Amino acid sequence: MSFLVNVIWLVLNGWWMALGNFLIGCLWCITIVGIPFGKQFFKIAKLSLSPFGSTVE
């Protein structure tokens, strides 16, 4: 069931959110101070591709 919902999410919203978070992560990684924030945005981008059935630890 979560696979089907993840596919619907990816087609409708997920790839826009992942692309946006990836680009913001790249912008944060330009400076040394922003690298930890950039890494977190990359994790959020990965999670925004398939949020259903995923766990955050």
Residue, then its C-alpha position, 0 to 999 in steps of 0.5 A: m500500500s505504501f508503494l502505491v501512495n509513494v508513487i502517487w506522491l512522487v508524481l504529484n508533489g515529491w519531485w518538486m519538493a526534492l528538487g527544491n530542497f536539493l537546490i537549497g542544499c547546494l546553496w547552503c554548501i557554498t559556505i563552510v558554515g552552511i555545510p551542516f545545513g546543506k547536508q540536512f536539506f539533502k536528507i530532506a530531499k531524499l525523504s521528500l521523494s518517498p515519505f510514506g513508510s519511511t522513518v526518521e531517526 
